[in-house]
């Protein structure tokens, strides 16, 4: 969203309380409307880019008036912050779903993350990350949220992968390698810098490297028991 072109507008109005039942219904309706606006923001960023996204476009994409939008988000900054938070939450939920299994199959985890990077949410996030380089207002919003996301991601990863807890330094390296390589591949495929035919060999190379970093992992994700270890 071109934040420089977005004016603050009037403060968001608070809905009147109409008793406990009415208040609950109103809160649900408000949450649904906010979600529509956030999703519309992400779609607009994917379609036309950050610089060309405006609040009237977002309202139209959501099927709402601009006034209705300002009832929930007082300005473009509040809306873009909510969109970034939602993009981060999507990534965390996807990672948790892929990793929350008894046996951690390295191949399956790598490919689950790769599939997530093919979705519009990654395109939107990449667009925002690039735009933040030259838009100071966007950078002020994005950078603290990035730090928070990284801390939450790392904490979640440590909890989900007990087989790595004996070597935190190597685990952090494996996670950084995976994230950097897969996201770099996704960007290169998106921009045409890498041929689609290179995806499978590169994924296989990453999977082999992760297994090499942790002898407890085997192909298929089964942790080796003592009797599986060489004499």
C-alpha positions, 0 to 999 in steps of 0.5 A, a space after each residue: 500500500 502506498 502509505 505516503 498517499 494514505 491519510 489518517 482519516 477519522 478514528 475508528 468508531 466503536 460499535 455500541 453495546 447492545 447487551 451480551 448477546 448482541 455484543 457477541 454477535 457484533 464482535 463476530 461480525 466485526 472480526 469477519 469484516 476485518 478478516 475480509 479487509 485483510 485478505 483483500 489487502 493481500 490479494 491487492 498486493 499480489 495483483 498490483 503490487 504494494 506501490 499501486 495498492 490504495 485503500 479504495 482498491 482494498 475496500 472495493 476488493 473486499 466488497 465494502 465502502 471506504 467508510 466501512 473500511 475506516 470503521 475497522 482500520 483508521 488508516 492504511 498503516 493499521 491495515 498493512 500492519 494487520 496484513 503483515 501479522 496475518 501473513 506471519 500467522 499463516 506461515 507459523 500455522 503451516 509450519 506447525 501443521 507440517 512439523 506436528 507429527 511423531 516422525 519427522 520425515 525430512 523430505 516431507 517437511 522440506 516439500 511441505 514448506 516448498 508448497 507453502 512458498 508457492 502460495 499467494 501469501 509468499 508473493 505478498 510478503 516478498 513484495 512487502 519486503 522489497 518495498 520496505 527497502 525504499 519506503 521508510 514508513 513500511 520498514 518501520 512497520 515490517 522490521 519489528 514484526 519480522 523480529 517478532 516472527 523470527 523469535 516465535 518461529 525459532 521457539 516453535 521449531 525448538 519445541 517441535 523438533 526434540 531430536 535436535 535439542 542436543 545441538 541447538 547451534 547446528 539446529 539453528 544452522 539447519 533452519 537458517 539453511 532451509 529457510 534461506 535456500 527454499 525462499 531463495 529458490 521460490 524467488 528465483 523461480 518466480 522471477 525466471 532466474 531458475 528453471 523449474 527443472 532444477 527444483 527437484 534436484 535442489 530439494 533433494 540436495 537440501 534434504 541430504 544436507 539436513 540429514 548429514 547435519 544430524 546423524 539421528 535422522 534417516 531418510 523417511 524421518 525415522 530417528 535411528 535407534 542404538 542398534 541402527 548405529 554402526 559399531 
